[in-house]
C-alpha cells in the first residue's frame, strides 16, 4: 500500500533570508524540506533552498535526540547538570512566584530579558516586559541589524533599505559582507547582475569570494571603515559627481557635510586605512557614476566601535548619488499598511515614563534608548507608521548583575539565545549570570547558557509553530506559515512557542486582560485581521501564505522623509538633539596599533572576529552530524607569511590571546589576508562535550567571545554597540593538544 505524502507551506527561520518552503509530511512526521514550487517568478529563491545544507538536514534537526522535550528544573547546584523534568504548569507557577518576590524586593526593573536573532516572536516578549514594568531588554540588536535600522530611521525616517540587486543594477558595493556564506539569495543576485554587466566594489580586510570577483577590492585595516567612506564622500563632492537635483531637493545639511568631508582627503585616509589614495578615488568614481547602484552593509560594519558613524556615512553615499528607491537601486522599505505591526503589539505605551528612565545605559547610549526611539518615532511614525524595539546596554546590564549599580538586576529570562557564546567578554557574562537569583532559558537545546540556568523550557521550532515574517516591521511583503508538525506528542515531548511562555507568566502576574488570545495562532490572526479574511487558516488558503504588493518607486515624492526636516538629514538633527555630532566622524578603534601602542607591543596582530561559515548559522547546528562533518573544527585565518614566522603550520591548533584571555582554533593558511591581521570564526561551542561544569560544552575552548571586549567606554558612543573587529591579539602554536 502506497502511503501519501502531505505537503505543507512554511517559512524557514534558520537564517535571515526566510525562504518559502514546502514541508513533506508522512504519518505526521517530517520527511524533508523542499523549495516552494508554487512561488511565482522565484526560480532563484527555489535554487537557494535546493542548495541549502540546513534545509537538507531539517528532519535530522527536528528529531535529534538532544532536543529539549519537557521543562527542566535544577535540583543540584547551578551548573552541576542535575535536572528534574516537570510540567509546564509547575514551571510557570514557580517562575511566576519567584518573579513576584524579586519585584517586591527590588522592583520590576530588576528583571531583564535577552533574545537572539529572530527565531521567536519578540513582539510578545516585549509586550510582557512592558506590562511587567521592566525596560531592560538586551540582545544582539545593538550589533546586528539594529545599528543600520536606527541610523536609517534617524536620517531618512524610514525603517531600512533593501538592496534591490537585479538585472538593471549597474554597481554593487559590499561593505564587510560575504554573501556567499551569509546570504545565498543576495549572492545569486550579484552573480546574475555581474553577468549583465554590473560593477562590483568590495570593502573587506579579507579576500572573500566576493572580493575575488570584484572590479575593485578595497582591503582596508579592520575598524577604519568610517574614514574610508568619508574619503569617498570627499571625492564625490570635490569632483562634483553627486546627484545635484536630488541633493538640492531632498537633502538637508549638504554644505556642512561638504565642509566635514574636507577633513578626509584620500592621501590622509590612505595612511589610516592602508588603502591607496587612487584606489579610494577609483571606487568613489565608479560608485557615483555607474547607476543605479546599491550598497550592502552587514555586521562587518555593525561590529565596529565606530559603527553608527560609519553607517551614517554609508547612508550619505546612497543619498548624494540619488540611488534611493529606484529600480535596481536601494528600495525604501516600510511595513504593509494592513498588517498590525509588531510595534503595536509590543504595547510600548504601557511602560511608564518613570520605568523608561531606568533603562540601563539609556543616559549614555541614547540612540538605542527608549527616549531616542520616541524622538525618532515622533516624526517617522506619522509618515510610515513604524517604530523600533529599543535595547538596554547589555554590557552595563551584566555589570549591574554583579555590582548592583545603578541598581540590582536579579533575574533574567533568555529566549532562543546563548549569551555565554554570543556575548562579548564571556568571563564577565558567566559571573553575572551565576550571581542571579533566577535564570530561565527557553531554547531548543541544552546550550552552555542553559546549563547554568534554574529552569530550562523546551521551545517549539518554526516547524512546530505558526509564524509571520515581514523583516520586523520593515518590509511590505508578508510571509505567513502554519505549523507543519505538532509540538506535542503524548509521552515523548511537549514543546511550546515563546508566546505560551509570555502569556502563561503574564496571566499569573496580573496581565490577563492583555492576553485575550489563547494561542499563538489566535494572536497572529489578530495581526492579520485587517486583511479581511475570516481566520488564520483562510488567509493561508486564499493567499498561499504570501502577500507581495507591487513595488512603487520614489515613494518619498508622495510622503517625503520621516525626519524633522522632511528631508534626508545628512546633518542629523536627531543626533544633534541627543547631544551627538550630527555628522559622521572617524575615530580610532579603542584597541588598535594607533590608539594603544603599548598594548600592541605585546599583542601585535589585529584581530577581526565573526567570520561566517556554512553550514552553521551563528552558534547553531553544531550538534547536527551531517552539518558538523562539513565543518568539524573552528578555524582562524592567518597569512602564511605570518604563520611561517611564528612556526605555525597549516592545520595546527593555535592560541589566540588578547588582554582578556586566550582560546584555541585551527590555523587555516589564507593568502587573502594582510600579514598584520588574523580572522577568527565565531559561535563555537561543542555540544558533544559534557554539559556540567567545568566543561559547559566546551564554552571556554574555542569561543572567540571569551577574548572580545565589552568595556562600556570602548563601545560605540552613540548606540552602545560593542567592538568585535579591530582588536589586538597575539597568536602562537598550541604545544600539546
C-alpha positions as CSV (number, residue, x, y, z in Angstrom):
1,X,0.0,0.0,0.0
2,X,1.4,3.4,-1.0
3,X,1.3,6.0,1.7
4,X,0.5,9.5,0.6
5,X,2.7,12.5,1.4
6,X,1.1,15.7,2.7
7,X,2.8,18.9,1.5
8,X,2.5,22.0,3.8
9,X,3.7,25.5,3.0
10,X,6.0,27.2,5.5
11,X,8.8,29.8,6.0
12,X,12.2,28.6,7.1
13,X,13.6,30.6,10.1
14,X,17.1,29.2,10.1
15,X,18.6,32.4,8.6
16,X,17.5,35.9,7.7
17,X,16.6,35.0,4.1
18,X,13.5,33.3,5.4
19,X,12.8,31.2,2.3
20,X,9.3,29.9,1.4
21,X,9.5,26.1,1.6
22,X,7.4,23.0,1.3
23,X,7.4,20.5,4.2
24,X,6.7,16.9,3.1
25,X,4.9,15.1,5.9
26,X,4.3,11.4,6.2
27,X,2.2,9.9,9.0
28,X,2.6,13.1,11.0
29,X,6.4,13.2,10.7
30,X,8.6,15.5,8.6
31,X,10.4,13.6,5.8
32,X,12.1,16.5,4.1
33,X,12.1,20.2,3.2
34,X,12.0,21.3,-0.5
35,X,11.6,24.6,-2.3
36,X,8.2,26.1,-2.7
37,X,7.4,25.1,-6.3
38,X,4.4,27.4,-6.4
39,X,6.2,30.6,-5.6
40,X,5.8,32.6,-8.8
41,X,8.8,34.1,-10.6
42,X,11.3,32.9,-7.9
43,X,13.5,30.3,-9.5
44,X,16.4,32.0,-7.8
45,X,14.8,31.6,-4.4
46,X,14.0,28.0,-5.1
47,X,17.5,27.2,-6.1
48,X,18.7,28.6,-2.8
49,X,16.6,26.1,-0.8
50,X,17.7,23.2,-3.0
51,X,21.4,24.1,-2.2
52,X,20.9,24.8,1.5
53,X,22.6,22.3,3.7
54,X,20.4,23.3,6.7
55,X,17.2,22.6,4.7
56,X,18.5,19.2,3.7
57,X,19.1,18.4,7.4
58,X,15.7,19.6,8.6
59,X,14.4,16.2,9.7
60,X,17.7,15.4,11.4
61,X,17.5,18.6,13.3
62,X,13.8,18.2,14.2
63,X,14.1,14.7,15.6
64,X,17.6,15.0,17.1
65,X,17.8,13.0,20.4
66,X,19.3,16.1,22.2
67,X,16.2,18.3,21.6
68,X,14.7,19.6,24.8
69,X,11.3,17.8,25.4
70,X,10.0,18.8,28.8
71,X,10.6,21.7,31.2
72,X,13.6,21.0,33.4
73,X,14.2,22.3,37.0
74,X,17.6,22.5,38.5
75,X,17.9,20.2,41.6
76,X,21.6,20.4,42.2
77,X,24.0,23.4,42.3
78,X,23.8,25.8,39.4
79,X,25.9,24.2,36.6
80,X,26.1,20.8,38.2
81,X,24.0,19.2,35.5
82,X,21.3,17.7,37.7
83,X,17.7,18.2,36.5
84,X,14.2,17.2,37.2
85,X,11.6,17.0,34.4
86,X,8.4,18.9,35.4
87,X,5.2,20.0,33.8
88,X,4.8,23.4,32.1
89,X,2.2,24.4,34.6
90,X,4.5,23.7,37.5
91,X,7.4,25.6,35.8
92,X,5.2,28.6,35.0
93,X,3.8,28.7,38.6
94,X,7.2,28.5,40.2
95,X,8.9,31.0,37.9
96,X,6.0,33.5,38.3
97,X,6.2,33.2,42.1
98,X,10.0,33.9,42.0
99,X,9.4,36.9,39.8
100,X,6.8,38.3,42.1
101,X,9.3,38.0,45.0
102,X,12.0,39.8,43.1
103,X,9.6,42.6,42.0
104,X,8.5,43.1,45.6
105,X,12.1,43.3,46.9
106,X,13.8,45.2,44.0
107,X,11.2,46.5,41.5
108,X,10.3,45.2,38.0
109,X,13.5,46.8,36.6
110,X,15.4,44.1,38.4
111,X,14.2,41.5,35.8
112,X,16.0,41.5,32.5
113,X,15.5,39.6,29.2
114,X,17.9,38.5,26.5
115,X,17.0,37.5,22.9
116,X,18.6,36.1,19.9
117,X,18.5,36.7,16.1
118,X,14.8,36.4,15.1
119,X,14.0,32.8,16.0
120,X,10.9,33.7,18.0
121,X,8.1,36.2,18.3
122,X,9.8,39.0,20.2
123,X,6.8,41.3,20.0
124,X,5.1,39.2,22.7
125,X,8.3,39.2,24.9
126,X,8.4,43.0,24.7
127,X,4.7,43.1,25.4
128,X,5.2,41.1,28.6
129,X,8.1,43.2,29.8
130,X,6.3,46.5,29.1
131,X,3.3,45.3,31.1
132,X,5.6,44.0,33.8
133,X,7.4,47.4,34.0
134,X,10.9,46.5,33.0
135,X,12.9,48.4,30.4
136,X,15.8,46.0,30.4
137,X,15.6,44.2,27.1
138,X,19.1,43.1,25.9
139,X,20.3,41.1,23.0
140,X,22.1,41.2,19.7
141,X,20.2,44.2,18.3
142,X,23.0,46.6,19.1
143,X,25.4,44.8,16.8
144,X,23.0,43.0,14.3
145,X,20.6,44.9,12.1
146,X,19.9,47.4,14.9
147,X,22.6,49.9,14.0
148,X,21.5,50.1,10.4
149,X,17.9,50.4,11.3
150,X,18.5,53.1,14.0
151,X,20.6,55.2,11.6
152,X,18.2,54.8,8.7
153,X,15.2,55.9,10.8
154,X,17.2,58.8,12.2
155,X,18.4,60.3,9.0
156,X,15.8,59.1,6.5
157,X,12.8,58.5,8.7
158,X,12.4,55.1,7.0
159,X,13.0,51.7,8.7
160,X,15.5,50.3,6.4
161,X,16.8,49.9,2.8
162,X,16.7,46.8,0.8
163,X,19.4,46.3,-1.8
164,X,17.2,45.6,-4.8
165,X,20.0,43.9,-6.8
166,X,18.7,42.9,-10.2
167,X,19.3,42.9,-13.9
168,X,19.1,46.7,-14.0
169,X,21.6,47.3,-11.2
170,X,24.8,48.7,-12.6
171,X,27.0,48.9,-9.5
172,X,27.1,46.9,-6.2
173,X,29.3,47.9,-3.3
174,X,29.6,45.3,-0.5
175,X,30.8,46.6,2.9
176,X,32.1,43.9,5.1
177,X,29.6,41.5,3.6
178,X,30.4,37.9,2.4
179,X,27.0,36.9,0.9
180,X,28.2,33.5,-0.4
181,X,28.5,32.4,3.2
182,X,25.8,34.5,4.8
183,X,23.1,35.4,2.3
184,X,22.9,33.0,-0.6
185,X,20.0,34.8,-2.3
186,X,21.9,38.0,-2.5
187,X,25.0,36.2,-3.8
188,X,22.9,34.7,-6.6
189,X,21.5,38.1,-7.5
190,X,25.0,39.6,-7.6
191,X,26.2,36.8,-10.0
192,X,23.3,37.5,-12.3
193,X,23.9,41.3,-12.2
194,X,27.6,40.8,-13.0
195,X,26.7,38.7,-16.0
196,X,24.5,41.7,-17.1
197,X,27.5,44.0,-16.8
198,X,27.2,45.3,-13.2
199,X,30.4,46.5,-11.5
200,X,31.3,45.1,-8.1
201,X,33.2,47.0,-5.4
202,X,34.1,45.1,-2.2
203,X,35.3,46.7,1.0
204,X,36.8,43.9,3.2
205,X,40.0,43.1,5.1
206,X,39.8,39.6,3.6
207,X,39.8,38.4,0.0
208,X,36.4,36.8,0.3
209,X,34.6,35.1,-2.6
210,X,33.1,38.4,-3.4
211,X,36.4,40.2,-3.2
212,X,37.9,37.7,-5.7
213,X,35.2,38.6,-8.2
214,X,35.3,42.4,-7.6
215,X,36.3,45.1,-10.1
216,X,37.7,47.0,-7.2
217,X,38.7,45.4,-3.8
218,X,39.5,47.8,-1.0
219,X,41.5,45.8,1.5
220,X,41.3,48.1,4.5
221,X,42.6,48.0,8.0
222,X,39.9,46.5,10.3
223,X,38.0,49.2,12.1
224,X,38.7,52.1,9.7
225,X,35.6,51.9,7.5
226,X,34.2,55.3,8.5
227,X,37.3,57.1,7.3
228,X,37.2,55.3,4.0
229,X,33.5,56.2,3.4
230,X,34.1,59.8,4.3
231,X,37.0,59.9,1.9
232,X,34.8,58.6,-0.9
233,X,32.3,61.3,0.0
234,X,35.2,63.8,-0.2
235,X,35.9,62.6,-3.8
236,X,32.3,62.6,-4.9
237,X,31.7,66.1,-3.7
238,X,35.1,67.6,-4.7
239,X,34.7,66.2,-8.2
240,X,31.0,67.2,-8.4
241,X,29.9,63.6,-9.1
242,X,26.9,63.8,-6.7
243,X,23.3,64.0,-7.9
244,X,22.7,67.8,-7.7
245,X,19.0,67.6,-8.3
246,X,18.3,65.1,-5.5
247,X,20.7,66.9,-3.1
248,X,19.1,70.2,-3.8
249,X,15.5,69.0,-3.4
250,X,15.8,66.2,-0.8
251,X,18.9,66.6,1.3
252,X,19.5,68.7,4.4
253,X,22.9,69.8,5.5
254,X,24.9,69.3,2.4
255,X,27.1,72.3,2.9
256,X,28.0,71.2,6.4
257,X,28.7,67.7,5.1
258,X,31.0,69.1,2.3
259,X,32.9,71.0,5.0
260,X,33.3,67.9,7.1
261,X,34.4,65.8,4.1
262,X,37.3,68.1,3.5
263,X,39.0,66.6,6.6
264,X,39.2,63.2,4.8
265,X,41.3,63.6,1.6
266,X,42.3,60.3,0.1
267,X,46.0,60.8,0.8
268,X,45.3,61.3,4.5
269,X,42.9,58.4,4.6
270,X,45.3,56.1,2.8
271,X,47.6,56.3,5.9
272,X,44.7,55.4,8.2
273,X,43.1,52.6,6.2
274,X,46.0,51.1,4.3
275,X,44.0,51.6,1.0
276,X,46.0,53.5,-1.6
277,X,44.6,57.0,-2.3
278,X,44.0,56.3,-6.0
279,X,42.0,53.2,-5.2
280,X,39.7,55.2,-2.9
281,X,39.1,57.7,-5.8
282,X,38.5,54.9,-8.3
283,X,35.9,53.3,-6.1
284,X,34.2,56.6,-5.4
285,X,34.0,57.5,-9.1
286,X,32.8,54.0,-10.1
287,X,30.0,54.0,-7.5
288,X,28.9,57.6,-8.2
289,X,28.8,57.4,-12.0
290,X,27.6,53.8,-12.5
291,X,23.9,53.9,-11.7
292,X,21.7,52.6,-10.4
293,X,23.8,51.3,-7.6
294,X,23.3,49.6,-4.3
295,X,25.4,49.4,-1.1
296,X,25.1,46.3,1.2
297,X,26.4,46.7,4.7
298,X,26.1,43.9,7.3
299,X,27.8,43.0,10.5
300,X,31.2,43.7,9.2
301,X,30.3,47.3,9.7
302,X,27.9,46.9,12.6
303,X,30.6,45.3,14.7
304,X,32.9,48.3,14.7
305,X,33.4,50.7,17.6
306,X,32.8,53.5,15.1
307,X,29.7,51.7,13.7
308,X,27.0,54.3,13.9
309,X,29.3,56.9,12.3
310,X,30.3,54.5,9.6
311,X,26.7,53.6,8.8
312,X,25.8,57.3,8.8
313,X,28.5,57.8,6.1
314,X,27.3,54.8,4.2
315,X,23.8,56.1,4.0
316,X,25.1,59.5,2.9
317,X,26.8,57.8,0.0
318,X,23.4,56.4,-1.1
319,X,21.7,59.8,-0.7
320,X,24.1,62.1,-2.5
321,X,24.3,59.8,-5.5
322,X,20.5,59.6,-5.8
323,X,20.3,55.8,-5.6
324,X,17.2,55.9,-3.3
325,X,14.1,54.0,-4.2
326,X,14.8,53.4,-7.8
327,X,14.7,50.2,-9.8
328,X,18.0,48.4,-9.4
329,X,19.0,50.7,-6.5
330,X,18.1,50.7,-2.8
331,X,14.4,50.2,-2.0
332,X,12.9,52.1,0.9
333,X,11.0,49.6,2.9
334,X,8.0,50.1,5.2
335,X,5.5,47.7,6.7
336,X,2.4,46.5,4.8
337,X,-0.3,49.0,5.7
338,X,-2.8,46.3,6.5
339,X,-0.7,44.2,8.8
340,X,-0.8,45.1,12.5
341,X,2.8,45.9,13.3
342,X,5.0,44.3,15.9
343,X,5.5,47.7,17.4
344,X,1.7,48.0,18.1
345,X,1.7,44.5,19.7
346,X,4.6,45.4,22.0
347,X,2.4,48.0,23.9
348,X,5.3,50.3,24.4
349,X,3.0,53.0,25.8
350,X,2.2,50.7,28.8
351,X,5.8,51.2,30.2
352,X,5.6,54.2,32.4
353,X,7.9,57.2,31.9
354,X,9.4,56.5,35.3
355,X,10.4,53.0,34.3
356,X,11.6,54.1,30.9
357,X,14.1,56.3,32.6
358,X,15.5,53.2,34.4
359,X,16.6,51.6,31.2
360,X,20.3,50.7,31.9
361,X,22.6,52.6,29.6
362,X,20.0,55.0,28.3
363,X,21.6,58.1,29.6
364,X,24.9,57.3,27.9
365,X,23.9,55.5,24.7
366,X,20.8,57.5,23.7
367,X,20.1,56.5,20.2
368,X,19.1,52.9,21.1
369,X,17.2,54.1,24.2
370,X,13.5,54.5,24.8
371,X,14.0,58.3,24.6
372,X,15.9,58.0,21.3
373,X,13.2,55.8,19.8
374,X,10.5,58.2,20.8
375,X,12.3,61.1,19.3
376,X,12.7,59.3,16.0
377,X,9.2,57.9,16.0
378,X,7.5,61.2,16.7
379,X,8.2,62.2,13.0
380,X,8.8,58.9,11.3
381,X,5.7,57.2,12.5
382,X,3.4,59.9,11.1
383,X,4.9,59.1,7.6
384,X,5.5,55.4,7.6
385,X,3.8,54.0,10.8
386,X,6.6,52.2,12.4
387,X,8.8,52.4,15.5
388,X,11.6,50.1,16.5
389,X,12.4,48.0,19.5
390,X,14.9,49.5,22.0
391,X,17.6,48.0,23.9
392,X,19.2,48.4,27.3
393,X,23.0,48.3,27.1
394,X,23.9,44.6,27.6
395,X,27.5,45.0,29.0
396,X,26.1,47.5,31.5
397,X,23.2,45.2,32.5
398,X,25.7,42.3,33.1
399,X,27.7,44.7,35.3
400,X,24.6,45.6,37.2
401,X,24.0,41.9,38.0
402,X,27.5,41.8,39.6
403,X,27.7,45.2,41.3
404,X,24.1,46.2,41.9
405,X,24.8,49.5,40.2
406,X,22.9,51.6,39.1
407,X,20.5,49.2,40.8
408,X,20.3,45.4,41.3
409,X,19.4,43.1,38.4
410,X,18.4,39.8,40.0
411,X,16.7,37.8,37.3
412,X,16.9,37.2,33.5
413,X,14.8,35.3,31.1
414,X,16.7,34.2,27.9
415,X,14.8,33.2,24.8
416,X,16.4,31.4,21.9
417,X,19.8,33.0,22.6
418,X,23.1,31.7,24.1
419,X,24.8,34.6,26.0
420,X,27.8,32.5,27.0
421,X,28.7,32.1,23.3
422,X,27.2,35.2,21.6
423,X,28.0,38.0,24.1
424,X,31.5,39.6,24.4
425,X,33.7,39.1,27.5
426,X,32.2,35.7,28.4
427,X,34.0,35.5,31.7
428,X,32.1,38.6,32.9
429,X,28.8,37.3,31.4
430,X,29.3,34.0,33.2
431,X,30.0,35.7,36.6
432,X,26.9,37.9,36.0
433,X,24.5,35.0,35.3
434,X,25.8,33.0,38.2
435,X,25.1,35.9,40.5
436,X,21.4,36.0,39.6
437,X,18.6,34.8,41.9
438,X,16.7,33.4,39.0
439,X,17.8,32.5,35.5
440,X,15.3,31.0,33.0
441,X,16.2,29.7,29.5
442,X,13.7,28.9,26.7
443,X,15.6,27.1,23.9
444,X,15.8,24.1,21.6
445,X,18.9,22.6,23.3
446,X,20.8,22.5,26.5
447,X,23.3,25.1,25.4
448,X,26.2,26.3,27.6
449,X,24.0,29.1,28.9
450,X,21.1,26.7,29.6
451,X,23.4,24.5,31.7
452,X,23.7,27.2,34.3
453,X,20.0,28.1,34.4
454,X,17.4,27.3,37.2
455,X,14.7,26.4,34.7
456,X,15.1,25.3,31.1
457,X,12.0,25.2,28.9
458,X,11.6,23.4,25.6
459,X,11.0,25.8,22.6
460,X,8.8,24.9,19.6
461,X,10.8,25.5,16.4
462,X,9.5,27.2,13.2
463,X,8.4,23.7,12.0
464,X,6.2,23.3,15.1
465,X,4.5,26.7,15.4
466,X,2.8,29.3,13.2
467,X,4.6,32.5,12.3
468,X,4.6,35.8,10.5
469,X,7.6,37.4,8.9
470,X,8.0,40.9,7.4
471,X,11.5,41.8,8.5
472,X,10.4,43.2,11.8
473,X,8.1,45.8,10.5
474,X,10.4,47.0,7.8
475,X,9.1,45.2,4.7
476,X,5.8,45.4,2.7
477,X,5.7,41.7,1.9
478,X,4.0,39.4,4.4
479,X,5.1,35.7,4.8
480,X,2.8,33.6,7.0
481,X,3.3,29.9,7.9
482,X,1.4,27.4,10.0
483,X,3.0,24.6,12.0
484,X,3.8,21.6,9.8
485,X,4.1,19.1,12.7
486,X,2.8,19.1,16.2
487,X,5.0,20.4,19.0
488,X,3.4,17.9,21.4
489,X,3.4,14.1,21.4
490,X,2.0,12.3,24.4
491,X,4.7,10.6,26.4
492,X,7.5,12.0,24.2
493,X,7.6,15.7,24.2
494,X,5.8,19.0,25.0
495,X,7.5,21.9,23.3
496,X,5.8,25.3,23.3
497,X,6.3,28.6,21.4
498,X,7.6,31.6,23.3
499,X,4.1,33.1,23.2
500,X,2.9,30.4,25.6
501,X,5.7,31.4,28.0
502,X,4.9,35.1,28.0
503,X,1.1,34.6,28.1
504,X,1.5,32.0,30.8
505,X,3.6,34.2,33.0
506,X,1.6,37.3,32.2
507,X,-1.7,35.7,33.4
508,X,0.0,34.6,36.6
509,X,1.3,38.1,37.1
510,X,-1.9,40.0,36.7
511,X,-1.7,40.8,32.9
512,X,-4.7,38.6,31.9
513,X,-6.7,41.4,30.2
514,X,-3.9,42.0,27.8
515,X,-3.6,38.4,26.6
516,X,-7.0,37.7,25.1
517,X,-5.7,35.2,22.5
518,X,-5.5,31.6,23.8
519,X,-2.7,30.6,21.4
520,X,0.0,32.0,19.1
521,X,-2.2,31.2,16.1
522,X,-5.0,33.3,17.5
523,X,-2.6,36.1,18.3
524,X,-1.2,36.1,14.8
525,X,-4.7,36.0,13.4
526,X,-5.3,39.3,15.2
527,X,-2.3,40.8,13.4
528,X,-3.8,39.6,10.0
529,X,-7.4,40.6,10.7
530,X,-7.2,43.9,8.7
531,X,-6.7,41.9,5.5
532,X,-10.4,40.9,5.8
533,X,-10.1,37.1,6.0
534,X,-12.2,35.3,8.5
535,X,-9.3,33.3,10.1
536,X,-5.7,32.5,10.0
537,X,-6.5,29.3,8.0
538,X,-8.5,31.3,5.5
539,X,-5.6,33.7,5.0
540,X,-3.3,30.7,4.3
541,X,-5.8,29.1,1.9
542,X,-6.6,32.3,-0.1
543,X,-3.0,33.7,-0.3
544,X,-0.8,30.6,-0.1
545,X,0.8,32.4,2.9
546,X,2.4,35.3,1.0
547,X,1.4,38.8,0.1
548,X,3.7,40.9,-2.0
549,X,2.4,44.3,-3.0
550,X,3.5,45.8,-6.3
551,X,6.7,47.8,-5.8
552,X,6.5,51.6,-6.0
553,X,9.5,53.8,-6.8
554,X,10.4,57.1,-5.3
555,X,7.8,56.9,-2.6
556,X,9.3,59.9,-0.9
557,X,7.9,62.1,-3.7
558,X,4.5,61.5,-2.2
559,X,5.2,61.4,1.5
560,X,8.6,62.9,2.0
561,X,11.1,61.6,4.5
562,X,10.0,61.0,8.1
563,X,12.6,63.3,9.7
564,X,12.1,66.6,11.4
565,X,13.1,68.5,8.2
566,X,11.2,66.2,5.9
567,X,14.4,65.5,4.0
568,X,17.3,63.1,4.1
569,X,19.3,64.6,7.0
570,X,22.9,64.3,6.0
571,X,23.3,66.6,9.0
572,X,21.2,64.8,11.5
573,X,19.0,66.9,13.7
574,X,18.1,63.8,15.7
575,X,21.7,63.1,16.6
576,X,22.2,66.8,17.4
577,X,19.2,66.8,19.8
578,X,20.6,63.7,21.5
579,X,23.8,65.6,22.1
580,X,26.0,63.8,19.5
581,X,27.9,65.0,16.4
582,X,25.2,65.4,13.7
583,X,27.8,64.4,11.0
584,X,29.8,61.3,10.8
585,X,33.4,61.4,12.1
586,X,36.1,58.8,12.2
587,X,37.9,57.9,15.4
588,X,40.4,55.1,16.0
589,X,39.2,51.7,17.4
590,X,39.9,51.8,21.2
591,X,42.3,48.9,20.9
592,X,44.5,49.4,17.8
593,X,48.2,49.9,17.0
594,X,47.5,53.6,16.8
595,X,45.3,54.1,19.9
596,X,47.0,51.6,22.1
597,X,50.7,51.3,21.0
598,X,51.7,49.9,24.4
599,X,49.2,47.1,24.2
600,X,50.3,46.5,20.6
601,X,53.9,45.7,21.8
602,X,52.6,42.5,23.4
603,X,49.7,41.9,21.1
604,X,51.0,42.9,17.6
605,X,48.3,41.4,15.4
606,X,44.9,42.9,14.5
607,X,42.0,40.5,15.3
608,X,38.8,40.5,13.4
609,X,36.0,38.2,14.6
610,X,32.7,37.0,13.3
611,X,33.8,35.1,10.2
612,X,30.7,33.5,8.7
613,X,31.0,29.8,7.6
614,X,28.5,27.4,6.2
615,X,26.7,25.3,7.1
616,X,26.3,26.9,10.6
617,X,24.3,30.0,11.5
618,X,26.0,31.9,14.3
619,X,26.2,29.4,17.3
620,X,23.6,27.0,15.9
621,X,23.6,23.5,14.3
622,X,26.9,22.1,15.7
623,X,25.2,19.0,17.1
624,X,23.8,18.1,13.7
625,X,26.1,15.3,12.5
626,X,25.7,15.8,8.7
627,X,26.5,19.5,9.1
628,X,29.3,19.2,11.6
629,X,31.1,16.7,9.3
630,X,31.2,19.5,6.7
631,X,33.0,21.8,9.2
632,X,34.3,19.9,12.2
633,X,36.7,22.5,13.7
634,X,36.9,26.2,14.4
635,X,39.3,28.0,12.1
636,X,41.4,31.1,12.3
637,X,42.7,32.5,9.0
638,X,46.4,33.5,9.1
639,X,48.6,34.8,6.3
640,X,51.2,32.0,5.5
641,X,53.9,34.6,5.8
642,X,52.9,35.4,9.4
643,X,52.3,31.8,10.3
644,X,55.7,30.7,9.0
645,X,57.4,33.5,11.0
646,X,55.6,32.2,14.1
647,X,56.4,28.5,13.4
648,X,52.8,27.6,12.7
649,X,51.8,25.0,10.1
650,X,48.6,24.9,8.2
651,X,46.1,22.9,10.4
652,X,48.0,23.5,13.6
653,X,45.9,24.3,16.7
654,X,46.9,27.8,17.8
655,X,46.2,30.0,20.8
656,X,44.5,33.4,20.1
657,X,45.3,35.6,23.0
658,X,44.1,39.2,23.8
659,X,44.4,41.2,27.1
660,X,41.2,39.3,28.2
661,X,42.4,35.7,27.8
662,X,43.0,33.1,25.2
663,X,41.2,30.4,23.2
664,X,42.3,28.0,20.6
665,X,41.3,27.4,17.0
666,X,42.9,25.6,14.0
667,X,45.2,27.6,11.7
668,X,44.0,28.0,8.2
669,X,46.6,29.4,5.8
670,X,44.9,32.2,3.9
671,X,46.8,34.4,1.5
672,X,43.9,36.8,1.1
673,X,44.5,38.5,4.5
674,X,47.1,41.1,5.4
675,X,50.1,39.6,7.3
676,X,49.2,42.0,10.2
677,X,45.6,40.7,10.5
678,X,44.1,37.4,11.6
679,X,40.4,36.5,11.3
680,X,38.7,34.1,13.7
681,X,35.4,32.3,13.5
682,X,32.6,33.0,16.0
683,X,29.9,31.0,17.6
684,X,31.9,27.9,18.6
685,X,30.9,25.5,21.4
686,X,31.0,21.7,21.4
687,X,27.6,20.0,22.2
688,X,29.4,16.6,22.3
689,X,31.4,17.7,25.4
690,X,29.9,17.3,28.9
691,X,27.4,19.9,29.9
692,X,28.2,20.2,33.6
693,X,30.9,22.5,34.9
694,X,33.7,23.0,34.3
695,X,33.1,21.9,30.7
696,X,29.8,23.6,29.8
697,X,30.0,22.0,26.4
698,X,33.5,23.4,25.7
699,X,32.4,27.1,26.0
700,X,35.9,28.1,27.1
701,X,37.8,26.2,24.4
702,X,37.3,28.0,21.0
703,X,34.7,30.6,21.7
704,X,36.2,33.8,20.4
705,X,33.9,35.9,22.6
706,X,36.0,34.7,25.6
707,X,38.6,37.2,24.4
708,X,36.5,40.1,23.0
709,X,36.0,43.4,24.6
710,X,32.8,44.8,26.2
711,X,34.1,47.8,28.2
712,X,31.4,50.4,28.1
713,X,33.9,53.2,27.3
714,X,35.0,51.1,24.3
715,X,31.5,50.7,22.9
716,X,30.0,52.9,20.3
717,X,29.4,56.2,22.0
718,X,26.0,56.7,20.3
719,X,24.4,53.3,20.4
720,X,26.5,51.2,22.8
721,X,27.4,48.5,20.3
722,X,30.4,46.6,21.4
723,X,33.6,46.3,19.2
724,X,34.2,42.9,17.7
725,X,36.6,44.0,14.9
726,X,39.9,45.7,15.1
727,X,41.1,44.3,18.4
728,X,44.7,43.4,19.2
729,X,46.0,39.9,19.8
730,X,48.9,37.5,19.5
731,X,48.9,34.0,18.0
732,X,51.1,31.1,18.9
733,X,51.2,27.4,18.5
734,X,49.5,25.0,21.0
735,X,52.3,22.7,22.1
736,X,50.1,19.9,23.4
737,X,46.5,19.2,22.4
